[in-house]
Amino acid sequence: MKQQLIRLERVAGELNAWLFAIAIGLAVLDFTVLVAKCMPPLPTVPIATGADRSGQAVAQTTSKTPASQF
């Protein structure tokens, strides 16, 4: 019985370390999402769709709004 309690205590100690590491990881993820939501959206870059007669790419702009503004 004493050996089983010692083994259980050892497993609980290792499990606490894993739970602590997971808790830190979740806290970092929460902080990252908070920062990402507070930052303004990045500007959109025109998409090159073709080339004009001089061989340079021609940009076509779209009037769509980013999904984050809905």
Gaussian input, Z-matrix of N, CA and C with variables (Angstrom, degrees):
# hf/3-21g

backbone

0 1
 N
 C     1     B1
 C     2     B2     1     A1
 N     3     B3     2     A2     1     D1
 C     4     B4     3     A3     2     D2
 C     5     B5     4     A4     3     D3
 N     6     B6     5     A5     4     D4
 C     7     B7     6     A6     5     D5
 C     8     B8     7     A7     6     D6
 N     9     B9     8     A8     7     D7
 C    10    B10     9     A9     8     D8
 C    11    B11    10    A10     9     D9
 N    12    B12    11    A11    10    D10
 C    13    B13    12    A12    11    D11
 C    14    B14    13    A13    12    D12
 N    15    B15    14    A14    13    D13
 C    16    B16    15    A15    14    D14
 C    17    B17    16    A16    15    D15
 N    18    B18    17    A17    16    D16
 C    19    B19    18    A18    17    D17
 C    20    B20    19    A19    18    D18
 N    21    B21    20    A20    19    D19
 C    22    B22    21    A21    20    D20
 C    23    B23    22    A22    21    D21
 N    24    B24    23    A23    22    D22
 C    25    B25    24    A24    23    D23
 C    26    B26    25    A25    24    D24
 N    27    B27    26    A26    25    D25
 C    28    B28    27    A27    26    D26
 C    29    B29    28    A28    27    D27
 N    30    B30    29    A29    28    D28
 C    31    B31    30    A30    29    D29
 C    32    B32    31    A31    30    D30
 N    33    B33    32    A32    31    D31
 C    34    B34    33    A33    32    D32
 C    35    B35    34    A34    33    D33
 N    36    B36    35    A35    34    D34
 C    37    B37    36    A36    35    D35
 C    38    B38    37    A37    36    D36
 N    39    B39    38    A38    37    D37
 C    40    B40    39    A39    38    D38
 C    41    B41    40    A40    39    D39
 N    42    B42    41    A41    40    D40
 C    43    B43    42    A42    41    D41
 C    44    B44    43    A43    42    D42
 N    45    B45    44    A44    43    D43
 C    46    B46    45    A45    44    D44
 C    47    B47    46    A46    45    D45
 N    48    B48    47    A47    46    D46
 C    49    B49    48    A48    47    D47
 C    50    B50    49    A49    48    D48
 N    51    B51    50    A50    49    D49
 C    52    B52    51    A51    50    D50
 C    53    B53    52    A52    51    D51
 N    54    B54    53    A53    52    D52
 C    55    B55    54    A54    53    D53
 C    56    B56    55    A55    54    D54
 N    57    B57    56    A56    55    D55
 C    58    B58    57    A57    56    D56
 C    59    B59    58    A58    57    D57
 N    60    B60    59    A59    58    D58
 C    61    B61    60    A60    59    D59
 C    62    B62    61    A61    60    D60
 N    63    B63    62    A62    61    D61
 C    64    B64    63    A63    62    D62
 C    65    B65    64    A64    63    D63
 N    66    B66    65    A65    64    D64
 C    67    B67    66    A66    65    D65
 C    68    B68    67    A67    66    D66
 N    69    B69    68    A68    67    D67
 C    70    B70    69    A69    68    D68
 C    71    B71    70    A70    69    D69
 N    72    B72    71    A71    70    D70
 C    73    B73    72    A72    71    D71
 C    74    B74    73    A73    72    D72
 N    75    B75    74    A74    73    D73
 C    76    B76    75    A75    74    D74
 C    77    B77    76    A76    75    D75
 N    78    B78    77    A77    76    D76
 C    79    B79    78    A78    77    D77
 C    80    B80    79    A79    78    D78
 N    81    B81    80    A80    79    D79
 C    82    B82    81    A81    80    D80
 C    83    B83    82    A82    81    D81
 N    84    B84    83    A83    82    D82
 C    85    B85    84    A84    83    D83
 C    86    B86    85    A85    84    D84
 N    87    B87    86    A86    85    D85
 C    88    B88    87    A87    86    D86
 C    89    B89    88    A88    87    D87
 N    90    B90    89    A89    88    D88
 C    91    B91    90    A90    89    D89
 C    92    B92    91    A91    90    D90
 N    93    B93    92    A92    91    D91
 C    94    B94    93    A93    92    D92
 C    95    B95    94    A94    93    D93
 N    96    B96    95    A95    94    D94
 C    97    B97    96    A96    95    D95
 C    98    B98    97    A97    96    D96
 N    99    B99    98    A98    97    D97
 C   100   B100    99    A99    98    D98
 C   101   B101   100   A100    99    D99
 N   102   B102   101   A101   100   D100
 C   103   B103   102   A102   101   D101
 C   104   B104   103   A103   102   D102
 N   105   B105   104   A104   103   D103
 C   106   B106   105   A105   104   D104
 C   107   B107   106   A106   105   D105
 N   108   B108   107   A107   106   D106
 C   109   B109   108   A108   107   D107
 C   110   B110   109   A109   108   D108
 N   111   B111   110   A110   109   D109
 C   112   B112   111   A111   110   D110
 C   113   B113   112   A112   111   D111
 N   114   B114   113   A113   112   D112
 C   115   B115   114   A114   113   D113
 C   116   B116   115   A115   114   D114
 N   117   B117   116   A116   115   D115
 C   118   B118   117   A117   116   D116
 C   119   B119   118   A118   117   D117
 N   120   B120   119   A119   118   D118
 C   121   B121   120   A120   119   D119
 C   122   B122   121   A121   120   D120
 N   123   B123   122   A122   121   D121
 C   124   B124   123   A123   122   D122
 C   125   B125   124   A124   123   D123
 N   126   B126   125   A125   124   D124
 C   127   B127   126   A126   125   D125
 C   128   B128   127   A127   126   D126
 N   129   B129   128   A128   127   D127
 C   130   B130   129   A129   128   D128
 C   131   B131   130   A130   129   D129
 N   132   B132   131   A131   130   D130
 C   133   B133   132   A132   131   D131
 C   134   B134   133   A133   132   D132
 N   135   B135   134   A134   133   D133
 C   136   B136   135   A135   134   D134
 C   137   B137   136   A136   135   D135
 N   138   B138   137   A137   136   D136
 C   139   B139   138   A138   137   D137
 C   140   B140   139   A139   138   D138
 N   141   B141   140   A140   139   D139
 C   142   B142   141   A141   140   D140
 C   143   B143   142   A142   141   D141
 N   144   B144   143   A143   142   D142
 C   145   B145   144   A144   143   D143
 C   146   B146   145   A145   144   D144
 N   147   B147   146   A146   145   D145
 C   148   B148   147   A147   146   D146
 C   149   B149   148   A148   147   D147
 N   150   B150   149   A149   148   D148
 C   151   B151   150   A150   149   D149
 C   152   B152   151   A151   150   D150
 N   153   B153   152   A152   151   D151
 C   154   B154   153   A153   152   D152
 C   155   B155   154   A154   153   D153
 N   156   B156   155   A155   154   D154
 C   157   B157   156   A156   155   D155
 C   158   B158   157   A157   156   D156
 N   159   B159   158   A158   157   D157
 C   160   B160   159   A159   158   D158
 C   161   B161   160   A160   159   D159
 N   162   B162   161   A161   160   D160
 C   163   B163   162   A162   161   D161
 C   164   B164   163   A163   162   D162
 N   165   B165   164   A164   163   D163
 C   166   B166   165   A165   164   D164
 C   167   B167   166   A166   165   D165
 N   168   B168   167   A167   166   D166
 C   169   B169   168   A168   167   D167
 C   170   B170   169   A169   168   D168
 N   171   B171   170   A170   169   D169
 C   172   B172   171   A171   170   D170
 C   173   B173   172   A172   171   D171
 N   174   B174   173   A173   172   D172
 C   175   B175   174   A174   173   D173
 C   176   B176   175   A175   174   D174
 N   177   B177   176   A176   175   D175
 C   178   B178   177   A177   176   D176
 C   179   B179   178   A178   177   D177
 N   180   B180   179   A179   178   D178
 C   181   B181   180   A180   179   D179
 C   182   B182   181   A181   180   D180
 N   183   B183   182   A182   181   D181
 C   184   B184   183   A183   182   D182
 C   185   B185   184   A184   183   D183
 N   186   B186   185   A185   184   D184
 C   187   B187   186   A186   185   D185
 C   188   B188   187   A187   186   D186
 N   189   B189   188   A188   187   D187
 C   190   B190   189   A189   188   D188
 C   191   B191   190   A190   189   D189
 N   192   B192   191   A191   190   D190
 C   193   B193   192   A192   191   D191
 C   194   B194   193   A193   192   D192
 N   195   B195   194   A194   193   D193
 C   196   B196   195   A195   194   D194
 C   197   B197   196   A196   195   D195
 N   198   B198   197   A197   196   D196
 C   199   B199   198   A198   197   D197
 C   200   B200   199   A199   198   D198
 N   201   B201   200   A200   199   D199
 C   202   B202   201   A201   200   D200
 C   203   B203   202   A202   201   D201
 N   204   B204   203   A203   202   D202
 C   205   B205   204   A204   203   D203
 C   206   B206   205   A205   204   D204
 N   207   B207   206   A206   205   D205
 C   208   B208   207   A207   206   D206
 C   209   B209   208   A208   207   D207

   B1=1.4519
   B2=1.5268
   B3=1.3318
   B4=1.4549
   B5=1.5205
   B6=1.3334
   B7=1.4629
   B8=1.5321
   B9=1.3173
   B10=1.4665
   B11=1.5307
   B12=1.3142
   B13=1.4601
   B14=1.5279
   B15=1.3130
   B16=1.4670
   B17=1.5295
   B18=1.3414
   B19=1.4634
   B20=1.5231
   B21=1.3381
   B22=1.4615
   B23=1.5272
   B24=1.3183
   B25=1.4630
   B26=1.5361
   B27=1.3121
   B28=1.4636
   B29=1.5294
   B30=1.3303
   B31=1.4642
   B32=1.5323
   B33=1.3340
   B34=1.4607
   B35=1.5275
   B36=1.3234
   B37=1.4616
   B38=1.5194
   B39=1.3314
   B40=1.4601
   B41=1.5296
   B42=1.3177
   B43=1.4569
   B44=1.5231
   B45=1.3198
   B46=1.4635
   B47=1.5194
   B48=1.3173
   B49=1.4628
   B50=1.5278
   B51=1.3306
   B52=1.4662
   B53=1.5267
   B54=1.3172
   B55=1.4633
   B56=1.5243
   B57=1.3172
   B58=1.4599
   B59=1.5281
   B60=1.3178
   B61=1.4674
   B62=1.5282
   B63=1.3091
   B64=1.4704
   B65=1.5253
   B66=1.3260
   B67=1.4675
   B68=1.5223
   B69=1.3179
   B70=1.4652
   B71=1.5256
   B72=1.3162
   B73=1.4601
   B74=1.5223
   B75=1.3078
   B76=1.4697
   B77=1.5250
   B78=1.3187
   B79=1.4615
   B80=1.5310
   B81=1.3245
   B82=1.4642
   B83=1.5245
   B84=1.3214
   B85=1.4591
   B86=1.5287
   B87=1.3221
   B88=1.4625
   B89=1.5281
   B90=1.3220
   B91=1.4548
   B92=1.5247
   B93=1.3202
   B94=1.4658
   B95=1.5296
   B96=1.3049
   B97=1.4732
   B98=1.5269
   B99=1.3232
   B100=1.4567
   B101=1.5267
   B102=1.3141
   B103=1.4651
   B104=1.5195
   B105=1.3272
   B106=1.4649
   B107=1.5223
   B108=1.3125
   B109=1.4670
   B110=1.5225
   B111=1.3134
   B112=1.4599
   B113=1.5236
   B114=1.3122
   B115=1.4597
   B116=1.5217
   B117=1.3351
   B118=1.4680
   B119=1.5250
   B120=1.3260
   B121=1.4658
   B122=1.5227
   B123=1.3070
   B124=1.4545
   B125=1.5213
   B126=1.3273
   B127=1.4675
   B128=1.5256
   B129=1.3297
   B130=1.4593
   B131=1.5221
   B132=1.3006
   B133=1.4536
   B134=1.5214
   B135=1.3242
   B136=1.4647
   B137=1.5313
   B138=1.3057
   B139=1.4617
   B140=1.5164
   B141=1.3197
   B142=1.4591
   B143=1.5234
   B144=1.3350
   B145=1.4560
   B146=1.5239
   B147=1.2921
   B148=1.4553
   B149=1.5106
   B150=1.3020
   B151=1.4552
   B152=1.5162
   B153=1.3293
   B154=1.4613
   B155=1.5305
   B156=1.2947
   B157=1.4655
   B158=1.5186
   B159=1.3318
   B160=1.4609
   B161=1.5269
   B162=1.3248
   B163=1.4607
   B164=1.5185
   B165=1.3227
   B166=1.4512
   B167=1.5287
   B168=1.3133
   B169=1.4604
   B170=1.5171
   B171=1.3156
   B172=1.4533
   B173=1.5190
   B174=1.3231
   B175=1.4654
   B176=1.5168
   B177=1.3072
   B178=1.4603
   B179=1.5170
   B180=1.3266
   B181=1.4581
   B182=1.5133
   B183=1.2917
   B184=1.4634
   B185=1.5143
   B186=1.3034
   B187=1.4600
   B188=1.5277
   B189=1.2947
   B190=1.4682
   B191=1.5129
   B192=1.3267
   B193=1.4480
   B194=1.5212
   B195=1.3211
   B196=1.4756
   B197=1.5216
   B198=1.2942
   B199=1.4753
   B200=1.5234
   B201=1.3385
   B202=1.4686
   B203=1.5218
   B204=1.3503
   B205=1.4528
   B206=1.5212
   B207=1.2983
   B208=1.4541
   B209=1.4850
   A1=110.96
   A2=116.09
   A3=119.92
   A4=110.89
   A5=117.09
   A6=120.64
   A7=111.13
   A8=116.05
   A9=119.00
   A10=110.80
   A11=117.51
   A12=120.19
   A13=111.28
   A14=116.64
   A15=120.20
   A16=110.03
   A17=116.66
   A18=120.66
   A19=110.97
   A20=116.16
   A21=120.57
   A22=111.09
   A23=116.67
   A24=121.37
   A25=110.93
   A26=117.47
   A27=121.98
   A28=110.77
   A29=116.78
   A30=120.96
   A31=110.22
   A32=116.86
   A33=120.25
   A34=111.05
   A35=117.21
   A36=120.58
   A37=111.71
   A38=117.53
   A39=120.93
   A40=110.80
   A41=116.89
   A42=120.72
   A43=110.63
   A44=117.32
   A45=120.25
   A46=111.08
   A47=117.88
   A48=120.72
   A49=110.42
   A50=117.20
   A51=120.94
   A52=110.56
   A53=116.89
   A54=120.07
   A55=111.37
   A56=116.61
   A57=120.73
   A58=110.51
   A59=117.76
   A60=121.43
   A61=110.81
   A62=117.44
   A63=120.79
   A64=109.85
   A65=117.45
   A66=120.63
   A67=110.90
   A68=118.17
   A69=120.87
   A70=110.04
   A71=117.54
   A72=120.89
   A73=112.41
   A74=117.24
   A75=120.63
   A76=111.93
   A77=117.13
   A78=120.27
   A79=110.34
   A80=117.03
   A81=120.52
   A82=110.10
   A83=117.76
   A84=121.14
   A85=110.78
   A86=118.28
   A87=121.80
   A88=110.81
   A89=117.01
   A90=120.98
   A91=111.06
   A92=117.23
   A93=121.29
   A94=110.61
   A95=117.49
   A96=121.12
   A97=110.11
   A98=117.52
   A99=121.14
   A100=110.52
   A101=117.41
   A102=120.87
   A103=110.12
   A104=117.73
   A105=121.00
   A106=111.41
   A107=118.12
   A108=120.64
   A109=111.97
   A110=118.41
   A111=121.81
   A112=112.65
   A113=117.82
   A114=120.78
   A115=110.28
   A116=117.07
   A117=119.34
   A118=110.31
   A119=117.52
   A120=119.43
   A121=111.06
   A122=116.28
   A123=121.56
   A124=109.97
   A125=117.44
   A126=119.03
   A127=110.57
   A128=114.67
   A129=118.55
   A130=109.48
   A131=115.61
   A132=122.66
   A133=107.84
   A134=118.01
   A135=119.60
   A136=110.86
   A137=115.27
   A138=121.40
   A139=108.49
   A140=116.99
   A141=121.10
   A142=108.42
   A143=116.47
   A144=119.54
   A145=113.03
   A146=118.44
   A147=118.86
   A148=110.78
   A149=117.11
   A150=121.32
   A151=108.76
   A152=115.09
   A153=117.94
   A154=109.06
   A155=117.67
   A156=120.73
   A157=113.11
   A158=117.74
   A159=119.82
   A160=111.78
   A161=116.91
   A162=120.28
   A163=113.65
   A164=117.47
   A165=120.03
   A166=109.39
   A167=115.26
   A168=120.11
   A169=110.24
   A170=115.48
   A171=121.99
   A172=107.81
   A173=115.65
   A174=120.31
   A175=109.82
   A176=115.14
   A177=121.25
   A178=107.08
   A179=116.73
   A180=119.85
   A181=109.66
   A182=115.44
   A183=121.51
   A184=108.57
   A185=116.55
   A186=120.80
   A187=111.92
   A188=116.88
   A189=120.02
   A190=109.80
   A191=116.22
   A192=120.56
   A193=108.77
   A194=116.92
   A195=118.90
   A196=111.48
   A197=115.64
   A198=120.90
   A199=111.55
   A200=117.56
   A201=119.79
   A202=112.05
   A203=119.31
   A204=120.67
   A205=112.64
   A206=119.87
   A207=121.40
   A208=111.51
   D1=-39.61
   D2=-179.34
   D3=-66.16
   D4=-38.52
   D5=179.00
   D6=-65.65
   D7=-36.98
   D8=178.59
   D9=-66.24
   D10=-38.56
   D11=177.37
   D12=-66.57
   D13=-37.29
   D14=177.62
   D15=-65.09
   D16=-44.00
   D17=178.36
   D18=-63.67
   D19=-41.31
   D20=178.95
   D21=-63.89
   D22=-39.82
   D23=178.17
   D24=-64.33
   D25=-39.80
   D26=179.10
   D27=-66.29
   D28=-43.37
   D29=179.10
   D30=-64.70
   D31=-41.09
   D32=179.41
   D33=-64.38
   D34=-37.34
   D35=177.61
   D36=-64.52
   D37=-42.18
   D38=178.25
   D39=-68.72
   D40=-37.44
   D41=179.24
   D42=-65.71
   D43=-38.10
   D44=177.51
   D45=-61.70
   D46=-38.14
   D47=178.04
   D48=-64.22
   D49=-42.12
   D50=178.35
   D51=-64.97
   D52=-43.92
   D53=179.58
   D54=-63.75
   D55=-37.36
   D56=177.65
   D57=-65.47
   D58=-41.89
   D59=178.36
   D60=-64.88
   D61=-40.15
   D62=178.57
   D63=-66.72
   D64=-39.56
   D65=179.19
   D66=-63.75
   D67=-40.10
   D68=177.47
   D69=-65.69
   D70=-42.09
   D71=178.09
   D72=-61.39
   D73=-41.95
   D74=177.47
   D75=-66.75
   D76=-36.26
   D77=177.78
   D78=-65.27
   D79=-41.20
   D80=177.78
   D81=-65.10
   D82=-40.65
   D83=177.52
   D84=-62.79
   D85=-43.64
   D86=178.01
   D87=-60.90
   D88=-43.47
   D89=179.36
   D90=-64.22
   D91=-39.66
   D92=179.14
   D93=-63.85
   D94=-43.49
   D95=178.80
   D96=-65.13
   D97=-39.86
   D98=178.44
   D99=-61.66
   D100=-45.37
   D101=179.30
   D102=-65.10
   D103=-42.03
   D104=-178.89
   D105=-64.17
   D106=-35.33
   D107=179.94
   D108=-76.02
   D109=-25.64
   D110=-179.67
   D111=-82.91
   D112=-19.50
   D113=-178.29
   D114=-81.62
   D115=147.48
   D116=176.52
   D117=-70.05
   D118=153.89
   D119=-179.80
   D120=-66.80
   D121=150.27
   D122=178.44
   D123=-71.72
   D124=147.83
   D125=178.05
   D126=-68.85
   D127=148.55
   D128=179.77
   D129=-83.67
   D130=144.71
   D131=179.76
   D132=-102.45
   D133=133.36
   D134=178.35
   D135=-60.36
   D136=145.13
   D137=-178.14
   D138=-94.41
   D139=128.31
   D140=176.63
   D141=-75.30
   D142=122.56
   D143=-174.86
   D144=-113.33
   D145=-16.88
   D146=-177.71
   D147=-169.27
   D148=-165.44
   D149=179.68
   D150=-132.53
   D151=143.58
   D152=175.23
   D153=-86.70
   D154=-169.23
   D155=-174.88
   D156=-68.68
   D157=-22.94
   D158=-179.61
   D159=-82.67
   D160=-5.97
   D161=178.13
   D162=92.93
   D163=-0.52
   D164=179.04
   D165=-89.15
   D166=151.52
   D167=-179.39
   D168=-69.60
   D169=141.97
   D170=177.47
   D171=-106.36
   D172=129.17
   D173=-178.66
   D174=-90.64
   D175=139.22
   D176=175.95
   D177=-116.49
   D178=122.41
   D179=-179.24
   D180=-94.58
   D181=149.69
   D182=177.70
   D183=-115.38
   D184=153.37
   D185=-179.43
   D186=-102.87
   D187=22.07
   D188=179.36
   D189=-78.03
   D190=144.96
   D191=176.40
   D192=-92.62
   D193=149.13
   D194=177.74
   D195=-61.17
   D196=148.39
   D197=-177.93
   D198=-65.23
   D199=-23.60
   D200=-177.30
   D201=-71.69
   D202=-13.11
   D203=-178.17
   D204=-90.87
   D205=-0.18
   D206=-179.72
   D207=-80.87

